[in-house]
Amino acid sequence: MAARFPLQSLLDHGRHRMEAAERLLRLLKRKEEAARQKWDELQGYKRDYQLRLTGEAGERGMAIHLLRDYHAFLGKLDAAIGHQEKEVTQAQAHWQNAHVTWLALRQKVLAYEALAERHRRQERQNEDKRDQRMTDEQAARRHVPKETI
């Protein structure tokens, strides 16, 4: 019977940690994509509002209080876009850090898996040698003449 891989518990723990890191990586990617989508939407709103402002003000003219309101709203949109840009940058940084962590865990798991495979190969070789030794002993016993008493 083959001996248990001595580092199996470390391999199992490493795999568990790597899987948890993968789940976190997927979650952070979704957060980054959501932040980027919100940033894109804000950019779209700003473009639409700017087009409406230039269209309405250029065609018929616009009252000063409405023009002020448009510019105030565009200022608020710019602030929201700036805030959202920071959110996107922060989400990217969190994902990047989690990715580095996942890569390190993956390297550990791959190293343990290589050791486990080496252990299995050595155990198979040992088992093959035992089987060969037993076969040789049985063959030798069959060909040894029986002594009669």
MARBA-3410 file (N, C-alpha, C, O; in Angstrom, 1 decimal):
149
0.8,-1.2,0.0,0.0,0.0,0.0,0.9,1.2,0.0,1.9,1.3,0.7 ~ 0.5,2.2,-0.8,1.3,3.4,-1.0,1.2,4.3,0.3,0.1,4.4,0.9 ~ 2.3,4.9,0.6,2.3,5.8,1.8,1.6,7.1,1.4,1.6,7.6,0.3 ~ 0.9,7.7,2.4,0.2,9.0,2.2,1.3,10.1,1.9,2.3,10.1,2.5 ~ 0.9,11.0,1.1,1.8,12.2,0.8,1.9,13.0,2.0,0.9,13.5,2.6
3.1,13.2,2.6,3.3,13.8,3.9,2.8,15.3,3.9,2.5,15.8,5.0 ~ 2.8,15.9,2.8,2.4,17.3,2.7,1.0,17.5,2.2,0.6,18.6,1.8 ~ 0.2,16.4,2.2,-1.2,16.5,1.7,-2.0,17.6,2.4,-2.8,18.3,1.7 ~ -1.9,17.7,3.7,-2.7,18.7,4.4,-2.3,20.1,3.9,-3.2,21.0,3.8 ~ -1.0,20.4,3.7,-0.6,21.7,3.1,-1.2,21.9,1.7,-1.6,23.0,1.4
-1.2,20.9,0.9,-1.7,20.9,-0.4,-3.2,21.3,-0.4,-3.7,22.1,-1.1 ~ -3.9,20.5,0.5,-5.4,20.8,0.6,-5.6,22.2,1.1,-6.5,22.9,0.5 ~ -4.9,22.6,2.1,-5.1,24.0,2.6,-4.7,25.0,1.5,-5.4,26.0,1.4 ~ -3.7,24.8,0.8,-3.3,25.7,-0.3,-4.4,25.8,-1.4,-4.7,26.9,-1.9 ~ -4.9,24.7,-1.7,-6.0,24.7,-2.7,-7.2,25.4,-2.2,-7.8,26.2,-3.0
-7.5,25.2,-1.0,-8.7,25.9,-0.4,-8.5,27.4,-0.4,-9.4,28.2,-0.8 ~ -7.3,27.9,0.0,-7.0,29.3,0.0,-7.0,29.9,-1.4,-7.5,31.0,-1.6 ~ -6.5,29.1,-2.4,-6.5,29.6,-3.8,-7.9,29.7,-4.3,-8.2,30.6,-5.0 ~ -8.7,28.7,-4.0,-10.1,28.8,-4.4,-10.8,30.0,-3.8,-11.6,30.7,-4.5 ~ -10.5,30.3,-2.6,-11.1,31.5,-1.9,-10.6,32.8,-2.6,-11.4,33.7,-2.8
-9.3,32.8,-3.0,-8.8,33.9,-3.7,-9.4,34.1,-5.0,-9.6,35.2,-5.5 ~ -9.7,33.0,-5.7,-10.3,33.0,-7.0,-11.7,33.6,-6.9,-12.2,34.5,-7.7 ~ -12.5,33.2,-5.9,-13.8,33.8,-5.6,-13.7,35.3,-5.4,-14.5,36.1,-5.9 ~ -12.8,35.7,-4.6,-12.6,37.1,-4.3,-12.2,37.9,-5.6,-12.7,39.0,-5.8 ~ -11.4,37.3,-6.4,-10.9,37.9,-7.7,-12.1,38.1,-8.6,-12.3,39.2,-9.2
-13.0,37.1,-8.7,-14.2,37.3,-9.5,-15.1,38.4,-8.9,-15.7,39.2,-9.7 ~ -15.3,38.4,-7.6,-16.1,39.5,-7.0,-15.5,40.9,-7.3,-16.3,41.8,-7.6 ~ -14.2,41.0,-7.1,-13.6,42.3,-7.3,-13.7,42.7,-8.8,-13.8,43.9,-9.1 ~ -13.6,41.7,-9.7,-13.8,42.1,-11.1,-15.2,42.6,-11.4,-15.3,43.5,-12.2 ~ -16.2,41.9,-10.8,-17.6,42.4,-11.0,-17.7,43.8,-10.5,-18.4,44.7,-11.1
-17.1,44.1,-9.3,-17.2,45.5,-8.8,-16.5,46.5,-9.7,-17.0,47.6,-9.9 ~ -15.4,46.1,-10.2,-14.7,47.0,-11.1,-15.5,47.3,-12.4,-15.6,48.4,-12.8 ~ -16.1,46.2,-12.9,-16.9,46.4,-14.1,-18.1,47.3,-13.8,-18.5,48.1,-14.6 ~ -18.7,47.1,-12.6,-19.9,47.9,-12.3,-19.5,49.4,-12.1,-20.2,50.3,-12.5 ~ -18.3,49.6,-11.5,-17.8,51.0,-11.3,-17.5,51.6,-12.7,-17.9,52.8,-12.9
-16.9,50.9,-13.6,-16.6,51.4,-14.9,-17.9,51.7,-15.7,-18.0,52.7,-16.4 ~ -18.9,50.8,-15.5,-20.2,51.0,-16.2,-20.9,52.3,-15.7,-21.4,53.1,-16.5 ~ -20.8,52.5,-14.4,-21.4,53.7,-13.8,-20.7,54.9,-14.4,-21.3,56.0,-14.7 ~ -19.4,54.9,-14.4,-18.6,56.0,-15.0,-19.0,56.3,-16.4,-19.1,57.4,-16.8 ~ -19.1,55.2,-17.2,-19.5,55.3,-18.6,-20.9,56.0,-18.7,-21.1,56.9,-19.6
-21.8,55.6,-17.8,-23.2,56.2,-17.8,-23.1,57.7,-17.5,-23.8,58.5,-18.1 ~ -22.3,58.0,-16.5,-22.2,59.4,-16.2,-21.6,60.2,-17.3,-22.0,61.4,-17.6 ~ -20.6,59.7,-18.0,-20.0,60.3,-19.2,-21.1,60.5,-20.2,-21.1,61.6,-20.9 ~ -21.9,59.6,-20.4,-23.0,59.7,-21.4,-24.0,60.7,-21.0,-24.5,61.5,-21.9 ~ -24.4,60.8,-19.7,-25.3,61.9,-19.3,-24.7,63.2,-19.5,-25.4,64.2,-20.0
-23.4,63.4,-19.3,-22.8,64.7,-19.5,-22.8,65.1,-21.0,-23.1,66.2,-21.3 ~ -22.5,64.1,-21.8,-22.5,64.4,-23.3,-23.9,64.8,-23.7,-24.1,65.8,-24.4 ~ -24.9,64.0,-23.2,-26.3,64.4,-23.6,-26.7,65.8,-23.1,-27.3,66.5,-23.8 ~ -26.3,66.1,-21.9,-26.7,67.4,-21.3,-26.0,68.5,-22.1,-26.5,69.6,-22.3 ~ -24.7,68.3,-22.4,-24.0,69.3,-23.2,-24.6,69.5,-24.6,-24.7,70.6,-25.0
-25.0,68.4,-25.2,-25.7,68.5,-26.5,-27.0,69.3,-26.4,-27.3,70.1,-27.2 ~ -27.8,69.0,-25.3,-29.0,69.7,-25.1,-28.8,71.2,-24.8,-29.5,72.0,-25.3 ~ -27.8,71.5,-24.1,-27.4,72.9,-23.8,-27.1,73.6,-25.0,-27.6,74.7,-25.3 ~ -26.2,73.1,-25.8,-25.8,73.8,-27.1,-26.9,73.8,-28.1,-27.1,74.8,-28.8 ~ -27.8,72.8,-28.1,-28.9,72.8,-29.0,-29.9,73.8,-28.6,-30.4,74.6,-29.5
-30.4,73.8,-27.4,-31.4,74.7,-26.9,-30.9,76.2,-26.9,-31.6,77.1,-27.3 ~ -29.7,76.4,-26.4,-29.2,77.7,-26.3,-28.9,78.3,-27.7,-29.0,79.5,-27.9 ~ -28.4,77.5,-28.6,-28.1,77.9,-29.9,-29.2,78.2,-30.8,-29.2,79.1,-31.6 ~ -30.3,77.4,-30.7,-31.5,77.6,-31.5,-32.3,78.8,-31.2,-32.6,79.6,-32.0 ~ -32.8,78.8,-29.9,-33.7,79.8,-29.6,-33.2,80.8,-28.5,-33.9,81.7,-28.1
-32.0,80.5,-28.0,-31.6,81.3,-26.9,-32.1,80.7,-25.6,-33.0,79.8,-25.6 ~ -31.6,81.1,-24.5,-32.0,80.5,-23.2,-31.9,81.6,-22.1,-31.1,82.5,-22.1 ~ -32.9,81.5,-21.2,-32.9,82.4,-20.1,-31.6,82.2,-19.2,-31.1,81.0,-19.1 ~ -31.2,83.2,-18.6,-29.9,83.1,-17.8,-30.0,82.1,-16.7,-29.1,81.4,-16.4 ~ -31.2,82.1,-16.0,-31.3,81.2,-14.9,-31.3,79.7,-15.3,-30.8,78.8,-14.6
-31.8,79.4,-16.5,-31.8,78.1,-17.1,-30.3,77.7,-17.5,-29.9,76.6,-17.3 ~ -29.6,78.7,-18.0,-28.2,78.5,-18.4,-27.4,78.2,-17.2,-26.5,77.3,-17.2 ~ -27.7,79.0,-16.1,-27.0,78.7,-14.8,-27.3,77.3,-14.3,-26.4,76.6,-13.8 ~ -28.5,76.9,-14.4,-28.9,75.6,-13.9,-28.2,74.5,-14.7,-27.7,73.5,-14.1 ~ -28.1,74.7,-16.0,-27.4,73.7,-16.9,-26.0,73.6,-16.4,-25.4,72.5,-16.3
-25.3,74.8,-16.3,-23.9,74.7,-15.9,-23.7,74.2,-14.5,-22.7,73.5,-14.2 ~ -24.6,74.5,-13.6,-24.5,73.9,-12.2,-24.6,72.4,-12.3,-23.9,71.7,-11.6 ~ -25.6,71.9,-13.1,-25.8,70.5,-13.2,-24.6,69.8,-13.8,-24.1,68.8,-13.4 ~ -24.0,70.5,-14.9,-22.8,69.9,-15.5,-21.7,69.9,-14.5,-20.8,69.0,-14.6 ~ -21.6,70.9,-13.7,-20.5,70.9,-12.6,-20.7,69.7,-11.7,-19.8,69.1,-11.3
-22.0,69.4,-11.3,-22.2,68.3,-10.4,-21.9,67.0,-11.1,-21.4,66.1,-10.5 ~ -22.2,66.9,-12.4,-21.9,65.7,-13.2,-20.4,65.5,-13.2,-19.9,64.4,-13.1 ~ -19.6,66.6,-13.5,-18.2,66.6,-13.5,-17.6,66.0,-12.1,-16.7,65.2,-12.1 ~ -18.2,66.5,-11.0,-17.8,66.1,-9.7,-18.1,64.6,-9.5,-17.3,63.8,-9.0 ~ -19.3,64.2,-10.0,-19.7,62.7,-9.9,-18.8,61.9,-10.8,-18.4,60.8,-10.4
-18.4,62.4,-11.9,-17.5,61.6,-12.8,-16.1,61.5,-12.2,-15.5,60.4,-12.2 ~ -15.6,62.6,-11.6,-14.3,62.5,-10.9,-14.4,61.5,-9.7,-13.4,60.8,-9.6 ~ -15.4,61.5,-9.0,-15.6,60.6,-7.9,-15.6,59.2,-8.4,-15.0,58.3,-7.9 ~ -16.4,59.0,-9.5,-16.5,57.6,-10.0,-15.2,57.2,-10.6,-14.9,56.0,-10.6 ~ -14.4,58.1,-11.2,-13.1,57.7,-11.7,-12.2,57.2,-10.6,-11.5,56.3,-10.8
-12.3,57.8,-9.5,-11.5,57.4,-8.3,-12.0,56.0,-7.9,-11.2,55.1,-7.5 ~ -13.3,55.7,-7.9,-13.9,54.4,-7.6,-13.3,53.4,-8.6,-13.0,52.3,-8.2 ~ -13.3,53.7,-9.9,-12.8,52.7,-10.9,-11.3,52.4,-10.6,-10.9,51.3,-10.6 ~ -10.5,53.5,-10.3,-9.1,53.3,-10.0,-8.9,52.5,-8.8,-8.0,51.6,-8.8 ~ -9.7,52.7,-7.8,-9.6,52.0,-6.5,-10.0,50.5,-6.8,-9.3,49.6,-6.2
-11.0,50.3,-7.5,-11.5,48.9,-7.8,-10.4,48.2,-8.6,-10.1,47.0,-8.4 ~ -9.8,48.9,-9.6,-8.7,48.2,-10.3,-7.5,47.9,-9.4,-6.9,46.8,-9.6 ~ -7.2,48.7,-8.5,-6.1,48.5,-7.6,-6.4,47.3,-6.7,-5.5,46.4,-6.4 ~ -7.6,47.2,-6.2,-8.0,46.1,-5.3,-7.9,44.8,-6.1,-7.4,43.8,-5.6 ~ -8.4,44.8,-7.4,-8.3,43.6,-8.2,-6.9,43.2,-8.4,-6.5,42.0,-8.4
-6.0,44.2,-8.7,-4.6,43.9,-9.0,-4.0,43.3,-7.8,-3.2,42.3,-7.9 ~ -4.2,43.8,-6.6,-3.6,43.2,-5.4,-4.1,41.8,-5.2,-3.4,40.9,-4.8 ~ -5.4,41.6,-5.4,-6.0,40.3,-5.2,-5.4,39.3,-6.2,-5.2,38.1,-6.0 ~ -5.1,39.8,-7.4,-4.5,39.0,-8.5,-3.1,38.5,-8.1,-2.7,37.4,-8.3 ~ -2.3,39.5,-7.6,-1.0,39.1,-7.1,-1.0,38.1,-6.0,-0.2,37.1,-6.0
-2.0,38.2,-5.1,-2.1,37.2,-4.0,-2.5,35.9,-4.6,-1.9,34.9,-4.2 ~ -3.4,35.9,-5.5,-3.9,34.6,-6.2,-2.7,33.9,-6.9,-2.5,32.7,-6.8 ~ -1.9,34.7,-7.6,-0.8,34.2,-8.3,0.2,33.5,-7.4,0.7,32.4,-7.6 ~ 0.5,34.2,-6.2,1.4,33.6,-5.2,0.8,32.3,-4.7,1.6,31.3,-4.5 ~ -0.5,32.3,-4.4,-1.1,31.0,-3.9,-1.0,29.9,-4.9,-0.8,28.8,-4.6
-1.3,30.3,-6.1,-1.3,29.3,-7.2,0.1,28.7,-7.4,0.2,27.5,-7.6 ~ 1.2,29.5,-7.3,2.5,29.0,-7.4,2.8,28.0,-6.2,3.4,27.0,-6.5 ~ 2.3,28.3,-5.0,2.5,27.4,-3.9,1.8,26.0,-4.2,2.4,25.0,-4.0 ~ 0.6,26.2,-4.7,-0.2,24.9,-5.0,0.5,24.1,-6.0,0.6,22.9,-5.9 ~ 0.9,24.8,-7.1,1.6,24.1,-8.2,2.9,23.4,-7.6,3.2,22.3,-8.1
3.6,24.0,-6.7,4.8,23.4,-6.2,4.4,22.2,-5.3,5.1,21.1,-5.4 ~ 3.4,22.3,-4.5,2.9,21.1,-3.7,2.5,20.0,-4.6,2.7,18.8,-4.4 ~ 1.8,20.4,-5.7,1.3,19.4,-6.6,2.4,18.6,-7.3,2.4,17.4,-7.6 ~ 3.5,19.4,-7.6,4.7,18.7,-8.2,5.3,17.8,-7.2,5.7,16.7,-7.6 ~ 5.4,18.2,-6.0,5.9,17.3,-5.0,5.0,16.1,-4.8,5.5,15.0,-4.6
3.7,16.3,-4.8,2.8,15.2,-4.7,3.0,14.2,-5.8,2.9,13.0,-5.6 ~ 3.1,14.7,-7.0,3.3,13.8,-8.2,4.6,13.1,-8.1,4.6,11.9,-8.4 ~ 5.6,13.7,-7.6,6.9,13.0,-7.4,6.8,11.9,-6.4,7.3,10.8,-6.6 ~ 6.0,12.2,-5.3,5.8,11.2,-4.3,5.1,10.0,-4.9,5.4,8.9,-4.6 ~ 4.0,10.3,-5.7,3.2,9.2,-6.3,4.1,8.3,-7.2,4.0,7.1,-7.2
4.9,9.0,-8.0,5.8,8.3,-8.9,6.8,7.4,-8.1,7.0,6.2,-8.5 ~ 7.4,7.9,-7.0,8.3,7.2,-6.2,7.6,6.0,-5.5,8.1,4.9,-5.5 ~ 6.3,6.2,-5.1,5.6,5.1,-4.5,5.3,4.0,-5.5,5.3,2.8,-5.2 ~ 4.9,4.4,-6.7,4.7,3.4,-7.8,5.9,2.6,-8.1,5.9,1.4,-8.3 ~ 7.1,3.3,-8.1,8.3,2.6,-8.4,8.7,1.6,-7.3,9.1,0.5,-7.5
8.4,2.1,-6.0,8.7,1.2,-4.9,7.7,0.0,-4.9,8.2,-1.2,-4.7 ~ 6.5,0.2,-5.3,5.5,-0.9,-5.4,5.9,-1.8,-6.5,5.8,-3.1,-6.4 ~ 6.3,-1.3,-7.7,6.8,-2.1,-8.8,8.0,-3.0,-8.4,8.0,-4.2,-8.8 ~ 8.9,-2.4,-7.6,10.1,-3.2,-7.2,9.6,-4.3,-6.2,10.2,-5.4,-6.3 ~ 8.7,-4.0,-5.3,8.2,-5.1,-4.4,7.5,-6.2,-5.2,7.8,-7.4,-4.9
6.7,-5.8,-6.2,6.0,-6.8,-7.0,7.0,-7.6,-7.7,6.9,-8.9,-7.8 ~ 8.0,-7.0,-8.3,9.1,-7.7,-9.1,9.8,-8.7,-8.2,10.1,-9.8,-8.5 ~ 10.2,-8.2,-7.0,10.9,-9.1,-6.0,10.1,-10.3,-5.6,10.6,-11.4,-5.6 ~ 8.8,-10.1,-5.4,7.9,-11.2,-5.0,7.8,-12.2,-6.2,7.8,-13.4,-6.0 ~ 7.6,-11.6,-7.4,7.6,-12.5,-8.6,8.9,-13.3,-8.8,8.8,-14.5,-9.1
10.0,-12.7,-8.6,11.3,-13.3,-8.7,11.4,-14.4,-7.6,11.9,-15.5,-7.9 ~ 11.0,-14.2,-6.4,11.1,-15.2,-5.4,10.2,-16.4,-5.7,10.6,-17.5,-5.5 ~ 9.0,-16.1,-6.2,8.1,-17.2,-6.5,8.6,-18.0,-7.7,8.5,-19.2,-7.6 ~ 9.2,-17.4,-8.6,9.8,-18.1,-9.8,11.0,-18.9,-9.3,11.2,-20.0,-9.8 ~ 11.8,-18.3,-8.4,12.9,-19.1,-7.9,12.5,-20.3,-7.1,13.1,-21.3,-7.2
11.4,-20.2,-6.3,10.9,-21.3,-5.5,10.4,-22.4,-6.4,10.6,-23.6,-6.1 ~ 9.8,-22.1,-7.5,9.3,-23.1,-8.4,10.4,-23.9,-9.1,10.2,-25.0,-9.4 ~ 11.5,-23.2,-9.4,12.6,-23.9,-10.1,13.6,-24.6,-9.2,14.5,-25.2,-9.7 ~ 13.5,-24.4,-8.0,14.5,-25.0,-7.1,13.9,-26.5,-6.9,12.8,-26.7,-6.6 ~ 14.8,-27.4,-7.1,14.4,-28.8,-7.0,14.0,-29.1,-5.5,14.7,-28.7,-4.6
13.0,-29.9,-5.4,12.6,-30.2,-4.0,13.5,-31.4,-3.6,13.7,-32.3,-4.3 ~ 13.9,-31.2,-2.3,14.7,-32.3,-1.8,13.9,-33.3,-1.2,12.9,-33.1,-0.5 ~ 14.2,-34.5,-1.4,13.4,-35.6,-0.8,14.2,-36.1,0.4,15.4,-36.2,0.4 ~ 13.4,-36.4,1.4,14.0,-36.9,2.6,13.8,-38.4,2.8,14.3,-38.9,3.8
END
